[in-house]
């Protein structure tokens, strides 16, 4: 079961994403939510998510800074950026930090399902590779 944290400063978005899917169907479960990057950063060590779905523009600490700081201590966490901002500056900074999945709001269930499928497949391949190396 893959552990997911959702980070967004809009309470309706947080609740909406959390209730959008039957996460267990996709071998996932929501382990936590945060309303900004700083709050999320403080929860990472306790929650140990495999996947973080984060907004970009948030107060206190934005999504780009969250990703940058997380990479230092938790390089294996996969980030999915879910943002209302598709400007080149945001997407390019996210890609420089290794983000491969950037979804523009508003999005539908099908798009999130598609990306979650890709991410969980990546994680499975990574786990199998690591098992073979050990």
FENUR-V538353 format. One record per residue. N is the residue number from 0. RES is the residue in three letters. PHI is phi in whole degrees, -180 to 180 (999 if undefined). PSI is psi in whole degrees, 0 to 359 (999 if undefined). OMEGA is omega in whole degrees, 0 to 359 (999 if undefined). Layout:
BEGIN
N | RES | PHI | PSI | OMEGA
N | RES | PHI | PSI | OMEGA
END
This chain:
BEGIN
0 | UNK | 999 | 124 | 179
1 | UNK | -87 | 139 | 185
2 | UNK | -98 | 129 | 183
3 | UNK | -121 | 137 | 170
4 | UNK | -115 | 140 | 178
5 | UNK | -113 | 133 | 182
6 | UNK | -128 | 116 | 179
7 | UNK | -161 | 141 | 182
8 | UNK | -82 | 354 | 178
9 | UNK | -100 | 113 | 183
10 | UNK | -55 | 324 | 180
11 | UNK | -66 | 323 | 178
12 | UNK | -68 | 315 | 178
13 | UNK | -55 | 308 | 181
14 | UNK | -65 | 321 | 181
15 | UNK | -65 | 315 | 180
16 | UNK | -65 | 317 | 181
17 | UNK | -61 | 327 | 183
18 | UNK | -101 | 1 | 184
19 | UNK | -65 | 320 | 185
20 | UNK | -122 | 161 | 165
21 | UNK | -87 | 89 | 189
22 | UNK | -56 | 328 | 182
23 | UNK | -63 | 332 | 176
24 | UNK | -60 | 335 | 182
25 | UNK | -107 | 20 | 179
26 | UNK | 59 | 39 | 181
27 | UNK | -133 | 160 | 169
28 | UNK | -148 | 147 | 179
29 | UNK | -80 | 120 | 181
30 | UNK | -104 | 347 | 179
31 | UNK | -175 | 164 | 178
32 | UNK | -137 | 149 | 177
33 | UNK | -143 | 152 | 183
34 | UNK | -100 | 359 | 174
35 | UNK | -163 | 170 | 184
36 | UNK | -63 | 323 | 181
37 | UNK | -64 | 316 | 178
38 | UNK | -63 | 317 | 179
39 | UNK | -62 | 315 | 181
40 | UNK | -59 | 321 | 180
41 | UNK | -71 | 340 | 181
42 | UNK | -93 | 344 | 187
43 | UNK | -57 | 314 | 184
44 | UNK | -65 | 324 | 180
45 | UNK | -78 | 314 | 186
46 | UNK | -84 | 332 | 180
47 | UNK | 48 | 57 | 179
48 | UNK | -71 | 152 | 172
49 | UNK | -87 | 329 | 185
50 | UNK | -132 | 136 | 173
51 | UNK | -122 | 123 | 174
52 | UNK | -100 | 116 | 186
53 | UNK | -131 | 148 | 170
54 | UNK | -78 | 165 | 177
55 | UNK | -94 | 304 | 184
56 | UNK | -89 | 112 | 178
57 | UNK | -146 | 155 | 176
58 | UNK | -73 | 168 | 178
59 | UNK | 70 | 295 | 176
60 | UNK | -144 | 125 | 182
61 | UNK | -80 | 175 | 184
62 | UNK | -66 | 324 | 179
63 | UNK | -64 | 315 | 179
64 | UNK | -65 | 321 | 176
65 | UNK | -58 | 313 | 181
66 | UNK | -62 | 314 | 181
67 | UNK | -59 | 313 | 182
68 | UNK | -71 | 326 | 180
69 | UNK | -67 | 322 | 181
70 | UNK | -57 | 330 | 181
71 | UNK | -64 | 314 | 185
72 | UNK | -105 | 337 | 184
73 | UNK | -133 | 68 | 186
74 | UNK | -66 | 344 | 183
75 | UNK | -88 | 351 | 179
76 | UNK | -67 | 133 | 177
77 | UNK | -95 | 129 | 179
78 | UNK | -103 | 138 | 170
79 | UNK | -118 | 120 | 178
80 | UNK | -92 | 126 | 178
81 | UNK | -121 | 105 | 190
82 | UNK | -141 | 152 | 174
83 | UNK | -85 | 0 | 184
84 | UNK | -114 | 118 | 180
85 | UNK | -108 | 14 | 181
86 | UNK | -60 | 149 | 182
87 | UNK | -56 | 321 | 182
88 | UNK | -56 | 314 | 182
89 | UNK | -71 | 314 | 182
90 | UNK | -65 | 320 | 181
91 | UNK | -69 | 321 | 178
92 | UNK | -65 | 321 | 177
93 | UNK | -64 | 317 | 180
94 | UNK | -66 | 323 | 176
95 | UNK | -60 | 331 | 179
96 | UNK | -90 | 8 | 175
97 | UNK | 91 | 9 | 179
98 | UNK | -76 | 126 | 181
99 | UNK | -108 | 351 | 185
100 | UNK | -127 | 112 | 184
101 | UNK | -129 | 111 | 183
102 | UNK | -109 | 130 | 177
103 | UNK | -86 | 136 | 173
104 | UNK | -81 | 151 | 349
105 | UNK | -75 | 147 | 178
106 | UNK | -127 | 166 | 181
107 | UNK | -109 | 172 | 181
108 | UNK | -57 | 320 | 183
109 | UNK | -61 | 320 | 180
110 | UNK | -67 | 318 | 179
111 | UNK | -66 | 319 | 178
112 | UNK | -61 | 317 | 179
113 | UNK | -60 | 313 | 182
114 | UNK | -69 | 318 | 178
115 | UNK | -61 | 321 | 177
116 | UNK | -60 | 316 | 179
117 | UNK | -65 | 316 | 182
118 | UNK | -67 | 316 | 180
119 | UNK | -66 | 327 | 176
120 | UNK | -66 | 317 | 177
121 | UNK | -58 | 316 | 181
122 | UNK | -65 | 321 | 178
123 | UNK | -62 | 315 | 179
124 | UNK | -62 | 317 | 179
125 | UNK | -61 | 317 | 180
126 | UNK | -64 | 317 | 179
127 | UNK | -64 | 318 | 178
128 | UNK | -62 | 317 | 180
129 | UNK | -65 | 320 | 178
130 | UNK | -62 | 320 | 181
131 | UNK | -68 | 327 | 180
132 | UNK | -74 | 331 | 181
133 | UNK | -81 | 999 | 999
END
